[in-house]
Each structure stands twice: as structure tokens, then as C-alpha cells.
Amino acid sequence: MAQLSAADTEALIAYSTRIGDDALILSHRLAEMCAHAPELEEDIALTNIALDLIGQTRVLYSYAAELENKGRDEDKIAFLREERDYRNLLLLEQPNEDFAHVIARQFLFSAMSLPFFEALASSTDDTLRGVAEKAVKEVRYHLSHAAQWVIRLGDGTAESHARMQAAIDALWMYTGEMFVMDDIDRRLLALGIGVDLDSLRPAFNDAVGNVLDDATLTRPADGWMASGGRSGRHTEYMGFILTELQYMQRTYPDMTW
């Protein structure tokens, strides 16, 4: 890859960090489900998905710290930032209202993540390309796993169908943010590093449409969409997440993973 300007490097740091933020916050939400899934096998499955996401987080944060070269490491980026410094998607900080919400959140995010990492696997940046090549295999499983549960619950009993539809309806307004391009996306796309988020919509629509049809669920209309996570404006849930996530590092400084 050609030598980057200072501005391009700053964009790459921000890009790597926010992809890592997505993985960190979702992994935290999934970790909250440990010992609370409806069956033992699902406990293990959700924990494994959370561990996959932590693996992505570590590589991306370490890469951002290396590029930044200001003495921070993955731990400081993960645990010692203020709420507005996190740039994760709002969808991922939504609470585990019930199991249907956990599955709906995972399904919608994975339906975007798979084509995202497939596209990022062609990045001119060696590190991001390596992360993406590994993530494609992981996210393909995450999507398949969540899709199976969406179908199982949607096409199940009247109660499970109603809860699955309610979860999809409640979280749909957070899906629009996944495809919004900002200056960082456009700069890195022009360099061959980043991904054209708008180009991911057909794959997302196909995956979601096919699964919802099989699940006898109705796709919500594309109305008003919530956004703000990419610019550091979060929902009321983010503060509670960080209180728990950062407690150990704030209480016992300089701990490492």
C-alpha cells in the first residue's frame, strides 16, 4: 500500500477503531447472555460468537494503536475512553429485552457484516484485509446461526412468532445507520481501503427478505431511521454498558487482557 498522508492515517485509525467498537459492544451484549440462553447449547453458541467478536476487536484496536503511536494499546482503547469516543452502531447497544431481541439484533447486524467483510477482504490495507478474510468465515456462521433461530421462532408457536416479529419491528429503525457513508468512509473508499456501504444493501435485503419469508415474518417498512453512533451520540443504554465494561480497568488501572 502506498504511503498515506497524515489525514489518511487519521481516517484509517478512526475506521479501524469503529469497526472494533462494533465488535466490542456486541460481544459485551452477548456476554450478558451467558447462563441466560434458553438451552445449554445456545449458551455455548452465543459465547463463541462473543469470543469471535473479541478477537476482531483486539486486532483492530491494536492496529489503531500502532498507527496512532501515542502510547495507547488495545486495553486503553477498549476501557479508557469516554462515551462519545465510541463510534459503534446504535443497533449493537440495544438491550437484551428477551431472546428474540438478542437473535434479531445478531441477525440484522450479521446480514450486513457478511457482505461488508467480503468487500473488505479486497482492501489494499494488509491488516484490514487479513481481519476481513478471517471474519468472513466467522460471520457466515453467525448469520446462519441467527437465521435458523429467526425461522424457528417466527415459524413456531403463536407466542414465539409474536415475540420475533416484535423484536424485528423494534430494531428495524437502527438498520439504516449501517449503510450511511461519512467522510471517513468516502476517503478510505477512494484509497481502495474501505468499503462502499451503499453497495451492501442488495445482499442485506436478499438475506433478510429470504429469512423473514421462511419465518413467516413481515419486513417492517423503511421509515425514520435512528443514527448517531458513528459520530459518538449514543442511546441511554451506552452509559450502563460502559459502567460495567470499564469497571475493572477504572478500579484496578493497567490490567491487561
Solvent accessible surface area in square Angstrom, and as a share of the most:
residue,aa,sasa,rsa
1,M,119,0.53
2,A,83,0.64
3,Q,176,0.78
4,L,29,0.14
5,S,59,0.38
6,A,85,0.66
7,A,52,0.40
8,D,17,0.09
9,T,32,0.18
10,E,102,0.46
11,A,7,0.06
12,L,0,0.00
13,I,16,0.08
14,A,35,0.27
15,Y,4,0.01
16,S,0,0.00
17,T,15,0.09
18,R,10,0.04
19,I,14,0.07
20,G,0,0.00
21,D,0,0.00
22,D,7,0.04
23,A,3,0.03
24,L,3,0.02
25,I,0,0.00
26,L,0,0.00
27,S,3,0.02
28,H,23,0.10
29,R,19,0.07
30,L,2,0.01
31,A,58,0.45
32,E,56,0.25
33,M,16,0.07
34,C,74,0.44
35,A,80,0.62
36,H,134,0.60
37,A,17,0.14
38,P,82,0.52
39,E,68,0.31
40,L,129,0.64
41,E,119,0.53
42,E,5,0.02
43,D,23,0.12
44,I,94,0.48
45,A,12,0.09
46,L,3,0.02
47,T,48,0.28
48,N,73,0.37
49,I,0,0.00
50,A,8,0.06
51,L,109,0.54
52,D,39,0.20
53,L,4,0.02
54,I,50,0.25
55,G,34,0.33
56,Q,13,0.06
57,T,0,0.00
58,R,99,0.36
59,V,74,0.42
60,L,1,0.00
61,Y,0,0.00
62,S,44,0.29
63,Y,23,0.09
64,A,1,0.01
65,A,9,0.07
66,E,128,0.57
67,L,50,0.25
68,E,32,0.14
69,N,127,0.65
70,K,153,0.65
71,G,68,0.66
72,R,81,0.30
73,D,57,0.29
74,E,25,0.11
75,D,12,0.06
76,K,72,0.31
77,I,0,0.00
78,A,0,0.00
79,F,24,0.10
80,L,71,0.35
81,R,15,0.05
82,E,115,0.51
83,E,63,0.28
84,R,155,0.57
85,D,65,0.34
86,Y,0,0.00
87,R,88,0.32
88,N,0,0.00
89,L,1,0.00
90,L,8,0.04
91,L,0,0.00
92,L,0,0.00
93,E,0,0.00
94,Q,10,0.04
95,P,28,0.17
96,N,35,0.18
97,E,110,0.49
98,D,41,0.21
99,F,35,0.15
100,A,5,0.04
101,H,26,0.12
102,V,0,0.00
103,I,0,0.00
104,A,0,0.00
105,R,1,0.00
106,Q,2,0.01
107,F,0,0.00
108,L,0,0.00
109,F,17,0.07
110,S,1,0.01
111,A,1,0.01
112,M,10,0.04
113,S,3,0.02
114,L,24,0.12
115,P,16,0.10
116,F,17,0.07
117,F,9,0.04
118,E,79,0.35
119,A,42,0.33
120,L,1,0.01
121,A,27,0.21
122,S,93,0.60
123,S,5,0.03
124,T,62,0.36
125,D,1,0.01
126,D,94,0.49
127,T,44,0.26
128,L,0,0.00
129,R,75,0.27
130,G,37,0.35
131,V,13,0.07
132,A,0,0.00
133,E,89,0.40
134,K,129,0.55
135,A,1,0.01
136,V,18,0.11
137,K,148,0.63
138,E,25,0.11
139,V,4,0.03
140,R,120,0.44
141,Y,102,0.39
142,H,2,0.01
143,L,25,0.12
144,S,49,0.32
145,H,26,0.11
146,A,0,0.00
147,A,12,0.10
148,Q,116,0.52
149,W,21,0.07
150,V,0,0.00
151,I,54,0.27
152,R,139,0.51
153,L,31,0.15
154,G,2,0.02
155,D,86,0.45
156,G,47,0.45
157,T,91,0.53
158,A,90,0.70
159,E,103,0.46
160,S,22,0.14
161,H,60,0.27
162,A,57,0.44
163,R,120,0.44
164,M,0,0.00
165,Q,32,0.14
166,A,53,0.41
167,A,0,0.00
168,I,0,0.00
169,D,74,0.38
170,A,48,0.37
171,L,7,0.03
172,W,7,0.02
173,M,73,0.33
174,Y,20,0.07
175,T,4,0.02
176,G,12,0.11
177,E,6,0.03
178,M,4,0.02
179,F,9,0.04
180,V,84,0.48
181,M,37,0.17
182,D,45,0.23
183,D,106,0.55
184,I,45,0.23
185,D,3,0.02
186,R,123,0.45
187,R,103,0.38
188,L,0,0.00
189,L,68,0.34
190,A,91,0.70
191,L,69,0.34
192,G,31,0.29
193,I,1,0.00
194,G,12,0.11
195,V,4,0.02
196,D,53,0.28
197,L,15,0.07
198,D,78,0.40
199,S,67,0.43
200,L,6,0.03
201,R,97,0.36
202,P,82,0.51
203,A,45,0.35
204,F,5,0.02
205,N,57,0.29
206,D,90,0.47
207,A,26,0.20
208,V,0,0.00
209,G,21,0.21
210,N,95,0.49
211,V,20,0.11
212,L,1,0.01
213,D,105,0.54
214,D,87,0.45
215,A,0,0.00
216,T,78,0.46
217,L,11,0.06
218,T,95,0.55
219,R,83,0.30
220,P,25,0.16
221,A,91,0.70
222,D,96,0.50
223,G,52,0.50
224,W,186,0.65
225,M,50,0.22
226,A,9,0.07
227,S,65,0.42
228,G,5,0.04
229,G,0,0.00
230,R,55,0.20
231,S,58,0.38
232,G,1,0.01
233,R,125,0.46
234,H,32,0.14
235,T,25,0.15
236,E,120,0.54
237,Y,64,0.24
238,M,0,0.00
239,G,30,0.29
240,F,153,0.64
241,I,2,0.01
242,L,13,0.06
243,T,100,0.58
244,E,108,0.49
245,L,28,0.14
246,Q,14,0.06
247,Y,127,0.48
248,M,97,0.43
249,Q,11,0.05
250,R,111,0.40
251,T,60,0.35
252,Y,123,0.47
253,P,95,0.60
254,D,115,0.60
255,M,81,0.36
256,T,106,0.62
257,W,101,0.35
